[in-house]
Amino acid sequence: MATKKVTVTIPEDLLDEIRADAAERGLSAYVAEALRFKRDRDRLRELVDWLQEEHGSVTEDEHAAALDELDGLDAEHERRRTTGKHDAGEAA
């Protein structure tokens, strides 16, 4: 895959955190992955907008249920990150 070198400006404290997280895979790979993730989220947001135009907006109850589920996922992610442990048989 062809690559191109670019220059970006990143807050120093964020760069320090990213470098620590990027470790072996390197800063460029980490940033490329983050940009792909952001692009995918933007596309997903566009899909959600299209679906809402066609099927109507998400209700408050549906929105609250989704936020509750995300809170649970965030808590599980933090637990795994801090303990470094995955329970046998759990989905990643």
MOZI-V293788 format. One line per field, one symbol per residue. psi: psi as a letter, one per 30 degrees, with the letter a starting at -180 (. if undefined). burial: 1 if it has 24 or more other C-alpha atoms within 12 Angstrom, else 0. A space follows every 50 residues. Layout:
psi->???
burial->???
This chain:
psi->kklkklklkkkeeeeeeeeeeecefleeeeeeeeeeeeeeeeeeeeeeee eeeefllkleeeeeeeeeeeeeeeeeeeeeeefgkkkkfkk.
burial->00000000000000000000000000000000000000000000000000 000000000000000000000000000000000000000000
